[in-house]
Amino acid sequence: MADQLTASALATYGNTVSKTPTIDALAAAGVVFESAYTNSPLCAPSRYVFLSGKLPSSIGAYDNAAELPSEVLTFAHHLRHAGYRTVLSGKMHFCGADQTHGFEERLTTDIYPADFGWTPDWEQPEVRPSWYHNMGSVLDAGLCVRTNQLDFDDEVVFLAQQKLFDMARDEDTRPFCMVVSMTHPHDPYAIPRDYWDRYRHEDIDMPQVRDDMVPRDPHTQRLRHVSDMDRTPVSDDQVRNARHAYYGAVSYVDDQMGRILKTLEQTGQADNTIIVVLSDHGDMLGERGLWYKMNYFENASRIPLIVHAPQRFKAARVAANVSLVDILPTLVDLAFDGAAPALPEPLDGRSLWPHLTGSGGHDEVIGEFLGEGAIAPLVMLRRGHLKFVHTPVDPDQLYDLAADPRELHNLATDPAHAATVQALRAEVAQRWDMPALTAKVIASQKRRRFHYAAQSQGVVQPWDHQPFQPASQRYMRNHIALDTLEARARFPIVRSAQATV
């Protein structure tokens, strides 16, 4: 799992600049979903949806400071219940006291805080909190020697590799589900020279849709305010630097995926492991003059989704619209080879098994954005070649992505599409009680801001996950017989060690 990796940055989705041999190989032998989306283009809500198979409004996953309730079942719970070892290495942006949510082991802490400090305030949209994105990531884009994101991802991948080796050597014969979740290529756009130099600066493509090519809708205007874009304009050189560093970070992610695949090969697990490649959301990368995410334009909301299991599924490309909410039922189907038992509760997502087996499948994405930059629920319906975006406070948006992939022409006011817009608005009214949902979001924001202020007084008890490694079980220890220890530690086991055991 990558963070903020837009599908348009990968060769398998048509990019001609990026260099990602590992992902390219997985795509060539796997099932590539050409029209996969995040349901909520923001880190924490998108991940809660990915984990739970439920849309944000049904589990309170409103923004980056929302808690995922402990009673919400995740695919880690489902697979653990089915007899799997469940392991998480890396970012998942859990807020609240529960920092595992069904994962039997969590190998690292998170890169983001677990408290409610990043709670937005829809009632004061003019106030720009200090923790919001700003344009520093673009203004200062370029080379670095080290960042906290490199520190984090290097640890994430190293510990994931180590765990794969450990599982190959221990006596636990359960199958495993491991999530390896990196924070790259998320901004800030900074990358070491080794990755920067993989690209010639003059080869870096610039945004296809300039800010002056499209009118600014009200939500775009709010995002520009939230991210301080209008007060800190960027030059073409800074845009190219940011995109150059982003491509370098994409290559870094690709290398880390390659390390994981090599470890699976070394431990003899490659042919019996299904690899799923995805991201939580995309990045605008300067398209329409916007950066980061928090909207339903293609660069922010369309994500890579590749399922690599050549022993089980033929290589294919799927054109249907699917999304992160579909991952949980898909993983359960994969665990049971398409014959999953009845789930204990209904889900908003639907299994991708029919798509993987070439036997049909759905063609629909339902999106809900309830985070910063909004002042009311922003929802999205995606079917066939149409995308409809609605919020009670702004004009509607309707795009025909087959005829207009860059979303240059909003058809919502076109008389030729009046009946379509009317039907979609009726569906929105049937799916969502907008006033009630708005009230729920604002009430939650008020509670969490008060909660954070109270918890910040006196002795602070942080919720951040603290990984624990039992030192008495590592390396050479006197309570473990030497021959037994050596036999456990060496892979593959040598004959003399096998005989001793």
Disulfide bonds with the S-S distance in Angstrom:
none
